Amino acid sequence: MEPVYRSVIGIARAVFAFEGLKFEVEGEEHIPATGGAVIAVNHTGYMDFTYAGLPPRRVKRYIRFMAKKEVFDNKISGPIMRALRHIPVDRGAGAQSYKAAVASLRDGELVGVYPEATISRSFEIKEFKSGAARMAIEAGVPIIPTVIWGAQRVWTKGYPKRLGRTNTPISIAVGEPLAPVGPPQELTDRLRTVMQKMLLELQENYHHEPGAYWVPARLGGSAPTLEEADELDAQDLAARAAKRAE
């Protein structure tokens, strides 16, 4: 029993109902009832992790998300994150976060990971880091690809929050588990290919407003292309590095 996590999920569901969010979930049966697994999630908005936690509830399970250390340092969110047993990621000491994640997987937990490492401003699948694959291989657990579409309409980088009653449709797909075999980069490439295909399939049945900021350029929206978004990310990294240097 995890009373804190159950309470948080109850509050989240109440918020979702207030917002009028309309969820369509497929592939829930791919979440294992027991044992460790890496839950790999695409990253288009700040609320992705709350939606990704819905499919595991079918088998009454919870995800331990890897999240940046700053969230744990916050006076309000920190105690909650620790109570939910999420895993802090210190970019200056990544090895410790990695070890903690592998230990959780070996203990039979579901560990949530964003292979893209940051929000995709193009809303396309960015290049993947190999951490998810390396953790799965070392812990001997499968990777479960999970794709969410519509989360960027609620709250994403560079745009105001839309946390009122928006009646936004959110589509979630859980794919078949990938076995933890092969070199990490090979498994990473396979994971990305699978998640790209899953995203395209979700988008086929989703209504996209022409010219909308949350719609990829490929689908007639005003979001930057993947290449343009990568350039914006590079500029942000350079600016943060310059600020640290000062």
Order of alpha helices (4+ residues) and beta strands (2+ residues): alpha-beta-beta-alpha-beta-alpha-alpha-beta-alpha-beta-alpha-beta-beta-alpha-alpha
